[in-house]
Amino acid sequence: MNNLPNILSVSRIILIFPVLYLINNEKESLACLIFAFAALTDTFDGYLARKYTITSPLGALLDLVADKLLVSSVLIFLVTMELSVDITIPSILIISREIIISSLRQFLAENQLKIIKASVVGKLKTITQFIAIGGLIFGIDSPLLSTIFYYLLWLSALMSIISLFLYVKESLINRSNLINLK
């Protein structure tokens, strides 16, 4: 059991490839199913690690990297397939947020400042992202479904920006970390 959370995180990275392959080969239903499974592993790896007190810095890193790679890879792939502003702009916002948060976490760690855990908005953003991306994979050929999932992706992008501002506020401003910066 003590390696299962890390195995789940690594599986999320590995599952990117079959998802992209299946989307490319017009097997959207199976791609969506595998993507949904990969997204669910995000919930279970953290839950198991906390329940069995087997959290580790490596596990936390694997979880973060797996999430960023899964979301970013599939979004980039969908952008290249769709070539639409409706998916490109929210994808850029989402991926930019991930890069900024990761860079800020690195900065805080290097300067021995407190790293803030994910907020409720951040967790809701992740859930909305997974639903939107899964729906876009599944509904690529359905205009109605695609429209619904585009709106969800835009909502996820908005939540990404809000959670970014909350993270910056909490990690730099409210925590008096600015005082320590020289």
C-alpha positions in Angstrom: 0.0 0.0 0.0 2.8 2.4 0.8 3.7 3.0 -2.9 0.1 3.0 -4.3 -0.4 6.8 -4.2 2.9 7.3 -6.2 1.9 4.5 -8.6 -1.4 6.3 -9.2 0.4 9.6 -9.9 2.8 7.9 -12.3 -0.1 6.1 -14.0 -1.7 9.6 -14.7 1.4 10.5 -16.6 1.5 7.3 -18.5 -2.2 7.5 -19.4 -1.6 10.7 -21.3 -0.2 8.8 -24.3 -3.2 6.4 -24.8 -5.6 9.3 -24.4 -3.9 11.4 -27.1 -3.5 8.4 -29.4 -7.2 7.5 -29.1 -8.3 11.1 -29.7 -6.1 11.2 -32.8 -7.6 8.0 -34.0 -11.2 9.1 -33.5 -11.9 6.8 -30.6 -13.2 9.6 -28.4 -15.4 7.5 -26.1 -12.5 5.3 -25.0 -10.2 8.3 -24.8 -12.7 10.0 -22.5 -13.0 6.9 -20.3 -9.3 6.7 -19.9 -9.0 10.4 -19.2 -11.8 10.1 -16.6 -9.9 7.2 -14.9 -6.7 9.3 -14.9 -8.5 12.3 -13.4 -10.0 10.1 -10.7 -6.5 8.9 -9.7 -5.9 12.5 -8.7 -8.4 12.1 -5.9 -7.4 8.7 -4.8 -3.6 9.2 -4.6 -4.0 12.1 -2.1 -6.7 10.3 -0.2 -4.7 7.1 0.2 -1.5 9.0 1.1 -3.3 10.9 3.8 -5.4 8.0 5.1 -2.4 5.7 5.5 0.0 8.5 6.5 2.4 7.8 3.6 2.8 11.3 2.3 6.2 12.2 1.1 7.9 15.1 -0.8 8.3 12.8 -3.8 4.6 11.9 -3.7 3.6 15.5 -3.5 5.9 16.4 -6.4 4.6 13.4 -8.5 1.0 14.5 -7.9 1.6 18.0 -9.0 3.6 17.1 -12.1 1.1 14.4 -13.1 -1.8 16.9 -12.8 0.0 19.6 -14.8 1.2 17.2 -17.5 -2.2 15.5 -17.9 -4.2 18.8 -18.2 -1.6 20.7 -20.3 -0.9 17.8 -22.7 -4.5 17.1 -23.5 -5.4 20.8 -23.8 -2.5 21.5 -26.1 -3.5 18.5 -28.2 -7.1 19.6 -28.3 -6.0 23.1 -29.3 -4.0 21.7 -32.2 -7.0 19.7 -33.4 -9.6 22.4 -33.0 -7.6 25.6 -34.0 -10.3 27.6 -32.3 -10.2 30.7 -30.1 -12.9 29.1 -28.0 -10.4 26.5 -26.7 -7.1 28.3 -27.3 -7.6 31.3 -25.0 -8.9 29.4 -21.9 -6.1 26.8 -22.5 -3.5 29.5 -22.5 -4.9 31.0 -19.3 -5.1 27.6 -17.6 -1.5 26.5 -18.6 -0.1 30.0 -17.8 -1.6 29.7 -14.3 0.0 26.4 -13.8 3.4 27.7 -14.8 3.1 30.7 -12.6 1.9 28.7 -9.6 4.7 26.2 -10.1 7.3 28.9 -10.4 6.0 30.7 -7.3 6.1 27.5 -5.3 9.7 27.0 -6.4 10.5 30.6 -5.4 8.9 30.2 -2.0 10.7 26.9 -1.4 14.1 28.3 -2.5 13.6 31.2 -0.1 12.4 29.0 2.7 9.0 30.6 2.7 5.8 28.9 3.5 4.2 27.1 0.6 0.4 27.4 0.6 -1.8 24.3 -0.1 -4.5 24.3 -2.7 -7.6 26.4 -1.9 -11.2 25.4 -2.3 -11.3 27.5 -5.5 -8.2 25.6 -6.8 -9.8 22.2 -6.1 -13.1 23.3 -7.8 -11.0 24.6 -10.7 -9.4 21.2 -11.0 -12.7 19.3 -11.0 -14.2 21.8 -13.5 -11.1 21.4 -15.7 -11.3 17.6 -15.7 -15.0 17.7 -16.5 -14.6 20.2 -19.3 -11.6 18.4 -20.9 -13.3 15.1 -20.6 -16.4 16.5 -22.2 -14.4 18.1 -25.0 -12.7 14.8 -25.7 -16.1 13.0 -25.8 -18.1 15.7 -27.5 -15.7 16.8 -30.2 -18.2 15.9 -33.0 -21.3 17.3 -31.2 -21.8 21.0 -31.5 -24.2 21.2 -28.6 -22.0 19.2 -26.3 -18.9 21.0 -27.4 -20.5 24.4 -26.6 -21.4 23.3 -23.1 -17.9 22.0 -22.5 -16.3 25.1 -24.0 -18.3 27.2 -21.4 -17.1 24.9 -18.7 -13.5 25.3 -19.9 -13.9 29.1 -19.8 -15.3 28.8 -16.3 -12.3 26.7 -15.4 -10.0 29.4 -16.9 -11.8 32.0 -14.8 -11.4 29.9 -11.7 -7.7 29.4 -12.6 -7.2 33.2 -12.6 -9.1 33.6 -9.4 -7.2 30.8 -7.6 -3.9 32.3 -8.9 -4.7 35.7 -7.3 -5.8 34.0 -4.1 -2.6 31.9 -4.1 -0.4 35.0 -4.6 -2.3 37.0 -2.0 -2.1 34.2 0.5 1.5 33.2 -0.1 3.1 36.6 -0.5 0.8 39.2 1.0 -1.2 37.7 3.8 1.7 35.6 5.1 4.1 38.5 5.5 6.4 36.7 3.2 7.1 40.0 1.5 9.0 41.1 4.6 11.4 38.2 4.1 12.1 39.0 0.4 15.3 41.0 -0.2 
